[in-house]
């Protein structure tokens, strides 16, 4: 299975999908430091900087488009401008455009749990906009809130993952995600769906995703600290790591997709 990567960052999602057996055909990332990391680990994969300048005709058609659009305007820690008015999370519309132009079989979207929370009381959550756009493009979708802790990380790091598939592909892939809530496209049930997604213990679901034990995955990770003043590289590294998708989570999702579509 081939995939293209939007908002790639340092390639956490890509590393996980590669480990699951997929093949990356292109990456789009505007940050130069992150692109340096990508050039080191994916030297032969074409790279593009600004998603706004990327057209469907410029990139190779793929089976799956994956990406985590900027979260600042939907995060509960931010100003909550939403994906319609926010200048950063608003780049989500460029992801929709590329999906519309390339028409892949599958789409994988990642973002923070704030995507499930209404921007204003009584209004649909940003998640409703995402699912509505996917439905308009001919996709059905499932979602789950999967924390890094469920794959052995020493921190929680909840993230929402949306797996969308063309309706002609629905047979055999409906059970990839923990929950399926197509009615969220109309704005209904967002609060209850978020509660179920957050409360469910997903740890048993990720057993066997890798031959090593969860403790082994994290043993080699270096300790991060923010005390290296005057060293821009350290600041860039911490920022890039903070924005990255945990590869082990992406690997588990990738393996479920590969199994369901084999």
Secondary structure as GFF3:
##gff-version 3
##sequence-region A 1 262
A	DSSP	beta_strand	2	6	.	.	.	ID=ss1
A	DSSP	alpha_helix	12	19	.	.	.	ID=ss2
A	DSSP	beta_strand	23	28	.	.	.	ID=ss3
A	DSSP	alpha_helix	32	41	.	.	.	ID=ss4
A	DSSP	beta_strand	46	48	.	.	.	ID=ss5
A	DSSP	three_ten_helix	51	53	.	.	.	ID=ss6
A	DSSP	three_ten_helix	56	58	.	.	.	ID=ss7
A	DSSP	beta_strand	64	67	.	.	.	ID=ss8
A	DSSP	alpha_helix	82	85	.	.	.	ID=ss9
A	DSSP	three_ten_helix	89	91	.	.	.	ID=ss10
A	DSSP	alpha_helix	92	102	.	.	.	ID=ss11
A	DSSP	beta_strand	106	111	.	.	.	ID=ss12
A	DSSP	three_ten_helix	113	116	.	.	.	ID=ss13
A	DSSP	alpha_helix	126	136	.	.	.	ID=ss14
A	DSSP	beta_strand	139	147	.	.	.	ID=ss15
A	DSSP	three_ten_helix	148	151	.	.	.	ID=ss16
A	DSSP	beta_strand	158	166	.	.	.	ID=ss17
A	DSSP	three_ten_helix	167	169	.	.	.	ID=ss18
A	DSSP	three_ten_helix	182	186	.	.	.	ID=ss19
A	DSSP	alpha_helix	190	199	.	.	.	ID=ss20
A	DSSP	three_ten_helix	203	206	.	.	.	ID=ss21
A	DSSP	alpha_helix	214	219	.	.	.	ID=ss22
A	DSSP	alpha_helix	232	243	.	.	.	ID=ss23
A	DSSP	alpha_helix	247	261	.	.	.	ID=ss24
###
